[in-house]
């Protein structure tokens, strides 16, 4: 029976996280899926422990701000047409100090530039370029070891990179490498793999797909029909990407499929297709045959959406599945078992967004970013706009225009980058409100601890097309994980703006359908630090 209003009213404490609700088939008139479910914009729930009792405490943590990184000389934009360049790959070289390598697509020059940048030294070097490129071409950069000054065991193992390139129409591919010297990569050191036994150089060339993977000194690359080629030549020379052998091949052929690429997983080489995943061990088979041996018992009958939709993080593989078997979602490997980490809301968002060639193109990718020193999976989808809250359409009735930093529902209560807090196992939306309409992708690369003065890793990144008409795709940014106070700011797009966090709770039902009245609402939060000189108005809305 309903309680009359005269009775003492209940106090209900709403947790910042509960199990996500799902309403099958529910769509708003605007087409946004699952709009009323629990959602987080620019924040995520995180479990901490009470230091006295040891009991877990769940709190919502706002993401740190993104600020300008070191100014590089020469700028990356000066190496091409700054206003039309986008970052398509970005890695830190673990074997070198203060060395990062990225790939930039220049739509004006129809080129892809491979560039070394050094944040601490504040320098750049163009390692090489690929001409007659198009906007749909795929580029992958992998760190490898190359023997210099002799054949192993003679010579010196030296940090190097391997570059895999594939035309967007899948008509041709090419492999390249560059070897460091004196702790850096030198200008114009990018060299095409010239071996006649490399798949792209055969009498009937084969199209390579996905990144190079090096394991036990042998580099592997896959072709579209599912053949895995191994470096080393007829003698299986290790640490030599210049030598190849047409007999050193393995076939990922348990089912008819379109191959996507090979990836490292623990001590295995894993072959991904669109509809299958196969595992290979280094069985040390004698040359000239491939050292790989297939593990038939570890087969998985669904694959990944695209070569750039597979990511290794801390020896765990994550991938976006979008196969012909309708296995839609985001998965990770637990041993040899695929485990789904995406929720129904994320699945619907992926299905709504990944319906065009652009959504499956090079601007869409899985990445890893370090926020508050916690790792997060990032899903870039070109044209994605499906992670929204109920307040995203309200621009005038619930927000005050008198705020110093006025909130707009369409910008601050929505996000077009999906993020997954790996430790908390929670999905959230990452948005940069002042650039929300043009932000396409985030390309991060985390430095190693010795580079930061405090001994903590610095997260560098590039934002593609976050400010149309400027050289934004070539500007180096970094995550402000060192923020000394609790007022987080984004310093992108020509000015500072506070990071706005939004939490939307699940729908709550209170015993009956009769109308209820909220007498008082209270939010438990930590304080916002303002300096004496900061006269800006910051507000919280409930």
KOLMIBA-461485 format. One line per field, with one value per residue (C-alpha): residue in one letter; x, y, z; residue number from 1. Coordinates in steps of 0.5 Angstrom, whole numbers. Each point is the difference from the previous one (the first is absolute). Example, Ala and Ser with C-alpha at 12.3 -4.5 7.8 and 13.67 -1.06 7.14 Angstrom:
<sites>
r	[A, S]
xx	[25, 2]
yy	[-9, 7]
zz	[16, -2]
k	[1, 2]
</sites>
This chain:
<sites>
r	[X, X, X, X, X, X, X, X, X, X, X, X, X, X, X, X, X, X, X, X, X, X, X, X, X, X, X, X, X, X, X, X, X, X, X, X, X, X, X, X, X, X, X, X, X, X, X, X, X, X, X, X, X, X, X, X, X, X, X, X, X, X, X, X, X, X, X, X, X, X, X, X, X, X, X, X, X, X, X, X, X, X, X, X, X, X, X, X, X, X, X, X, X, X, X, X, X, X, X, X, X, X, X, X, X, X, X, X, X, X, X, X, X, X, X, X, X, X, X, X, X, X, X, X, X, X, X, X, X, X, X, X, X, X, X, X, X, X, X, X, X, X, X, X, X, X, X, X, X, X, X, X, X, X, X, X, X, X, X, X, X, X, X, X, X, X, X, X, X, X, X, X, X, X, X, X, X, X, X, X, X, X, X, X, X, X, X, X, X, X, X, X, X, X, X, X, X, X, X, X, X, X, X, X, X, X, X, X, X, X, X, X, X, X, X, X, X, X, X, X, X, X, X, X, X, X, X, X, X, X, X, X, X, X, X, X, X, X, X, X, X, X, X, X, X, X, X, X, X, X, X, X, X, X, X, X, X, X, X, X, X, X, X, X, X, X, X, X, X, X, X, X, X, X, X, X, X, X, X, X, X, X, X, X, X, X, X, X, X, X, X, X, X, X, X, X, X, X, X, X, X, X, X, X, X, X, X, X, X, X, X, X, X, X, X, X, X, X, X, X, X, X, X, X, X, X, X, X, X, X, X, X, X, X, X, X, X, X, X, X, X, X, X, X, X, X, X, X, X, X, X, X, X, X, X, X, X, X, X, X, X, X, X, X, X, X, X, X, X, X, X, X, X, X, X, X, X, X, X, X, X, X, X, X, X, X, X, X, X, X, X, X, X, X, X, X, X, X, X, X, X, X, X, X, X, X, X, X, X, X, X, X, X, X, X, X, X, X, X, X, X, X, X, X, X, X, X, X, X, X, X, X, X, X, X, X, X, X, X, X, X, X, X, X, X, X, X, X, X, X, X, X, X, X, X, X, X, X, X, X, X, X, X, X, X, X, X, X, X, X, X, X, X, X, X, X, X, X, X, X, X, X, X, X, X, X, X, X, X, X, X, X, X, X, X, X, X, X, X, X, X, X, X, X, X, X, X, X, X, X, X, X, X, X, X, X, X, X, X, X, X, X, X, X, X, X, X, X, X, X, X, X, X, X, X, X, X, X, X, X, X, X]
xx	[0, 2, 3, -4, 4, 0, 4, 7, 4, 5, 7, 3, 7, 2, 6, 5, 0, -5, -1, -2, -7, -2, -7, -1, -1, -1, 2, -1, -4, 7, 3, 5, 0, -1, 0, -3, 5, 5, 6, 6, 3, 8, 0, -1, -1, 6, 1, 4, 1, -1, 7, -3, -5, 2, -7, -1, -2, -3, 1, 0, 6, 0, 5, 7, 0, 4, 5, 5, 6, 7, 1, 4, 5, -1, -7, -4, -4, 6, 2, -7, -6, -2, -7, -2, 5, -3, 3, -1, 5, 4, 5, 5, 7, 2, 7, 1, 0, -5, -1, -7, -2, -7, -3, -4, -5, 1, -6, 2, 7, -3, 6, 1, 6, 3, 3, 4, -1, 3, -4, 6, 5, -6, 3, -3, 3, -4, 2, -3, -7, -4, -3, -6, -4, -8, -4, -2, 7, 2, 7, 3, 6, 4, 6, 5, 7, 5, 7, 5, 7, 0, -5, -2, 3, 5, -2, -4, -7, -3, -7, -4, -7, -3, -6, -6, -4, -6, -4, -7, -3, 4, 4, 7, 4, 8, 4, 6, 5, 4, 6, 2, 7, 3, -6, -5, -3, 4, -3, -3, 2, -6, 1, -4, 1, 3, 0, -3, -3, -4, -7, -1, 6, -2, -1, -7, 0, -5, -3, 3, -5, 1, 6, 7, 1, 7, 0, 7, 4, -5, -5, -6, -5, -7, -3, -8, -1, 3, 7, 5, 7, 6, 7, 7, 1, 1, 5, -5, 5, -3, -1, 1, -7, 4, 0, -6, -2, -6, 1, -1, -7, -6, -7, -6, -5, -5, -6, -1, 2, 2, 7, 1, 7, 4, 1, 5, -4, 5, 4, -5, -1, -7, -3, -6, -6, -6, -4, 6, 6, 5, 6, 7, 6, 8, 1, 7, -1, 7, 1, -2, -7, -4, 2, -8, -4, -8, -4, -6, -3, 0, -4, -6, -5, -1, 5, 1, -3, 6, 8, 0, -5, 4, 5, 5, 0, 4, 0, -7, -3, -7, -4, -6, -4, -5, 0, -5, -2, -3, 5, 0, 3, 7, 4, 6, 4, 0, 5, -3, -7, -3, -3, -5, 1, -5, -7, -7, 1, 7, -2, -6, 4, 5, -5, -3, 6, 4, -4, 4, 7, 2, -1, 4, 6, 6, -3, -3, 4, 2, 5, 2, 1, 2, -4, 1, 5, -5, 0, -7, -1, -2, -5, 0, -5, -1, -7, -2, -5, -4, 3, -5, -4, -7, 3, 3, -5, -2, 4, -5, -4, 5, 6, 2, 2, 3, 6, 7, 0, -7, -2, -3, -4, 2, 8, 1, -5, 2, 6, 3, 6, -2, 5, 0, 4, 3, 1, -7, -3, -4, -2, -1, 0, 6, -1, 4, -6, 3, 1, -5, -3, 7, 4, 1, 5, 5, 7, 4, 7, 2, 7, 5, 1, 7, -2, -4, 3, -4, 1, -7, -2, -2, -6, 1, -6, -2, -7, -3, -4, -2, 0, -2, 5, 6, 6, -3, 1, 8, 0, 3, -5, 1, -4, 0, 1, 5, -6, 1, -7, -7, -2, 2, 0, 1, 5, -2, -3, 3, -2, -1, -7, -2, -1, -8, -2, -7, -3, -6, -4, -4, -7, -3, -7, -2, -6, -6, -2, -2, 3, 6, 3, 7, 1, 8, 6, 7, 6, 6, 7, 6, 2, 2, 6, 0, 6, -1, 0, -5, -6, -4, -7, 0, -7, -2, -7, -5]
yy	[0, 7, 4, 7, 6, 2, -6, 1, 0, -5, 1, -3, 0, -1, -4, 3, -7, -5, -6, 3, 0, -2, 1, -4, 4, 7, 6, 7, 4, 2, -7, 0, -7, -1, 7, -1, -5, 1, 5, 3, 6, 2, -4, -7, -4, -3, -4, 2, -3, 3, 0, -1, -5, -3, 0, 2, 7, 2, 7, 3, 3, 6, -1, 5, 5, 0, 6, 2, -4, 2, 4, -4, 3, -1, 0, -7, 5, 3, -7, 0, 4, 1, 2, -7, -4, -6, -5, -7, -4, 2, -4, 1, -4, -4, -1, 7, 6, 6, -3, 0, -2, 2, 0, 6, 0, 6, 0, 6, -3, -7, -2, -4, 3, -5, 5, -1, 5, 1, 4, 1, 2, 4, -2, -4, -4, -2, -8, 0, 0, -4, 3, 0, -2, 1, 1, -7, -3, -4, 1, -4, 2, -6, 0, -5, -2, 0, -3, 5, -1, -8, -6, -2, -2, 5, 7, 5, -1, 7, 3, 1, 1, -4, 3, -3, 3, -2, 4, 1, -3, -6, -1, 1, 0, 2, -2, 5, 1, 5, -2, 5, 3, 3, 0, 3, -1, 4, 4, -4, -7, -3, -6, -4, -8, -2, -7, -4, -5, 5, -1, 7, -1, -7, -1, 0, 5, -1, 5, 1, 1, 3, 1, -4, -4, -2, -6, -4, 5, -2, 5, -2, 3, -3, 1, 1, -8, -2, -2, 2, 2, -1, 4, -3, -3, -7, 0, 3, 5, 4, 8, 1, 3, 0, -7, -4, -7, -3, -6, 3, 0, -2, 0, 3, -5, -3, 3, 5, 7, 7, 0, 7, -1, -4, 3, -2, -4, -2, -6, 0, 3, 1, 0, 5, -1, 3, -6, -4, 0, -5, -1, -2, -2, 1, -8, 1, -3, -1, 5, 1, -1, 5, -1, 0, -5, 1, -2, -3, -1, 8, 2, 6, 0, 8, 5, 8, 5, 3, -1, 7, -3, -4, 2, -3, 3, -3, -7, 0, 0, 5, 0, 3, -6, 2, -7, -4, -4, 7, -1, 8, 3, 1, -6, -2, -7, -3, -6, -3, 2, 6, 4, 6, 7, 4, 1, 0, 8, -1, -5, 4, 6, -4, -3, 7, 3, -5, 0, 4, -1, 6, -3, -6, 4, 2, 6, -6, -4, -3, 4, 0, 7, 1, 4, 2, -6, -5, -3, 1, -3, 5, -2, 5, 0, 5, 3, -3, 4, -5, 1, 5, 2, 2, 7, 0, 4, 5, 7, 4, -2, -3, 3, 8, 4, 4, -5, 2, -6, -1, -7, -3, -6, -2, 1, -2, -5, -5, -3, -3, -4, -6, -2, -6, 0, -6, -1, 2, -3, 6, 3, 8, 5, 5, 6, 7, 5, 6, -5, -5, 1, -1, -5, -6, -4, 0, -3, -1, -3, -1, 2, -4, 2, 2, 6, 4, 4, -3, -7, -1, -2, 6, -1, 3, 0, 3, 3, -1, 5, 3, 7, 1, 4, 0, -4, -4, -7, 1, 4, -4, 0, -4, -2, 4, -6, 5, 5, 3, 2, -3, 5, -4, 4, -2, 5, -2, 4, 7, 1, -4, -3, -4, -7, -1, -7, -3, -6, -2, -6, -5, 0, -1, -3, 2, -5, 3, 4, 5, 7, 1, 7, 1, 4, 1, -3, 0, -1, -3, 2, 3, 7, 5, 3, 8, 4, 7, 3, -5, 4, -5, -3, -7, -4, -7, -2, -5]
zz	[0, -2, 6, 1, -1, 8, 2, 0, -6, -2, -1, -6, -2, -7, -2, -5, -4, 0, -5, -7, -2, -7, -3, -7, -6, 4, -5, 1, -5, -2, -1, 6, 3, 7, 2, 7, 2, 5, -3, 1, -4, 2, 6, 2, 7, 3, 6, 6, 7, 7, 3, 7, -1, -7, -3, -7, -2, -7, -2, -7, -2, -5, -6, 0, -5, -6, -1, -5, -1, -1, -6, -6, -4, -6, 1, -3, -4, -3, -3, -5, 0, 7, -1, -3, 4, 4, 5, -2, 4, 7, 4, 5, -1, 6, -2, -1, 5, -2, -7, -3, -7, -3, -7, -3, -6, -4, -4, -4, -2, -1, 5, 6, 4, 5, 5, 7, 5, 7, 5, 5, -6, -3, -7, -6, -6, -6, -1, -6, -4, -4, -7, -4, 7, 1, 6, 1, 0, 6, 3, 6, 4, 4, 4, -1, 1, -6, 0, -2, -2, -1, 0, 7, 4, -3, 0, 5, 1, -2, 1, -6, -3, -5, -4, -4, -5, -4, -5, 2, -6, 2, -7, 3, 6, 2, 6, 2, 6, 3, 5, 6, 0, 6, 4, -5, -7, -6, -5, -6, 3, -2, -5, -4, 1, -6, 1, -6, 4, 4, -1, -3, -5, -3, -7, 1, 6, 6, 4, 8, 5, 7, 4, 0, 7, 2, 5, 1, -5, -6, -3, -2, -5, -3, -7, -1, -2, 6, -1, 6, -3, 5, -1, 1, -7, -2, 6, 5, 2, 6, 1, -8, -3, -7, -1, -2, -2, -4, 3, 7, 0, 4, -2, 5, -4, 5, -3, -7, 3, -2, 4, 4, 3, 5, 8, 5, 6, 6, -4, -6, -6, -1, -7, -1, -5, -1, 2, 4, 5, -1, 5, -2, 4, -1, -1, -2, -6, -5, -6, -5, 3, 4, 8, 1, 2, 0, 7, -3, 7, 1, -6, 1, -5, -1, -1, 0, -4, -3, 1, 4, 5, 3, 6, 5, 7, 6, -4, -1, -7, -1, -6, -3, -3, -6, -4, -4, 5, 4, 6, 1, 6, 3, 2, 4, 0, 7, -1, -6, 1, -3, 6, -2, 3, -3, 2, -4, 0, -3, -5, -2, -1, -4, -5, -1, -1, -4, -6, -5, -4, 4, 7, -2, -3, 3, 4, 4, 5, 7, 4, 7, 5, 7, 4, 7, -1, -1, -7, -5, -6, -5, -6, -6, -5, -5, 0, 7, 4, 4, 7, 2, 7, 0, 1, -6, -4, 5, -1, 4, 5, 5, -1, 2, -5, 6, 1, -2, -4, -2, -1, -7, 1, -8, 2, 7, 1, -5, -3, -7, 3, 4, 6, 4, 7, 0, 8, 1, -6, -1, -7, 0, -5, -2, -2, -1, 0, -4, -6, 1, -7, -4, 5, -4, 3, 6, -2, 7, 1, 7, 2, 5, 7, -1, -4, 5, 5, 5, -2, -2, -7, -5, -4, -7, -5, -7, -1, -7, -3, 6, -2, -8, -4, 5, 1, 5, -2, 0, 7, 6, 6, 7, 6, 6, 4, 5, 1, 7, 2, -2, -5, -6, -7, -7, -4, -7, -6, 2, 8, 6, 2, 6, 0, 1, 2, 0, 4, -2, 4, -2, 1, 7, 2, 7, 2, -4, -6, 4, -1, 5, 3, 1, 6, 0, -4, 2, -4, 4, -3, 1, -1, -6, 1, -2, 0, 3, -7, -3, 0, -5, 2, 0, 2, 1, -3, 3]
k	[1, 2, 3, 4, 5, 6, 7, 8, 9, 10, 11, 12, 13, 14, 15, 16, 17, 18, 19, 20, 21, 22, 23, 24, 25, 26, 27, 28, 29, 30, 31, 32, 33, 34, 35, 36, 37, 38, 39, 40, 41, 42, 43, 44, 45, 46, 47, 48, 49, 50, 51, 52, 53, 54, 55, 56, 57, 58, 59, 60, 61, 62, 63, 64, 65, 66, 67, 68, 69, 70, 71, 72, 73, 74, 75, 76, 77, 78, 79, 80, 81, 82, 83, 84, 85, 86, 87, 88, 89, 90, 91, 92, 93, 94, 95, 96, 97, 98, 99, 100, 101, 102, 103, 104, 105, 106, 107, 108, 109, 110, 111, 112, 113, 114, 115, 116, 117, 118, 119, 120, 121, 122, 123, 124, 125, 126, 127, 128, 129, 130, 131, 132, 133, 134, 135, 136, 137, 138, 139, 140, 141, 142, 143, 144, 145, 146, 147, 148, 149, 150, 151, 152, 153, 154, 155, 156, 157, 158, 159, 160, 161, 162, 163, 164, 165, 166, 167, 168, 169, 170, 171, 172, 173, 174, 175, 176, 177, 178, 179, 180, 181, 182, 183, 184, 185, 186, 187, 188, 189, 190, 191, 192, 193, 194, 195, 196, 197, 198, 199, 200, 201, 202, 203, 204, 205, 206, 207, 208, 209, 210, 211, 212, 213, 214, 215, 216, 217, 218, 219, 220, 221, 222, 223, 224, 225, 226, 227, 228, 229, 230, 231, 232, 233, 234, 235, 236, 237, 238, 239, 240, 241, 242, 243, 244, 245, 246, 247, 248, 249, 250, 251, 252, 253, 254, 255, 256, 257, 258, 259, 260, 261, 262, 263, 264, 265, 266, 267, 268, 269, 270, 271, 272, 273, 274, 275, 276, 277, 278, 279, 280, 281, 282, 283, 284, 285, 286, 287, 288, 289, 290, 291, 292, 293, 294, 295, 296, 297, 298, 299, 300, 301, 302, 303, 304, 305, 306, 307, 308, 309, 310, 311, 312, 313, 314, 315, 316, 317, 318, 319, 320, 321, 322, 323, 324, 325, 326, 327, 328, 329, 330, 331, 332, 333, 334, 335, 336, 337, 338, 339, 340, 341, 342, 343, 344, 345, 346, 347, 348, 349, 350, 351, 352, 353, 354, 355, 356, 357, 358, 359, 360, 361, 362, 363, 364, 365, 366, 367, 368, 369, 370, 371, 372, 373, 374, 375, 376, 377, 378, 379, 380, 381, 382, 383, 384, 385, 386, 387, 388, 389, 390, 391, 392, 393, 394, 395, 396, 397, 398, 399, 400, 401, 402, 403, 404, 405, 406, 407, 408, 409, 410, 411, 412, 413, 414, 415, 416, 417, 418, 419, 420, 421, 422, 423, 424, 425, 426, 427, 428, 429, 430, 431, 432, 433, 434, 435, 436, 437, 438, 439, 440, 441, 442, 443, 444, 445, 446, 447, 448, 449, 450, 451, 452, 453, 454, 455, 456, 457, 458, 459, 460, 461, 462, 463, 464, 465, 466, 467, 468, 469, 470, 471, 472, 473, 474, 475, 476, 477, 478, 479, 480, 481, 482, 483, 484, 485, 486, 487, 488, 489, 490, 491, 492, 493, 494, 495, 496, 497, 498, 499, 500, 501, 502, 503, 504, 505, 506, 507, 508, 509, 510, 511, 512, 513, 514, 515, 516, 517, 518, 519, 520, 521, 522, 523, 524, 525, 526, 527, 528, 529, 530, 531, 532, 533, 534, 535, 536, 537, 538, 539, 540, 541, 542]
</sites>
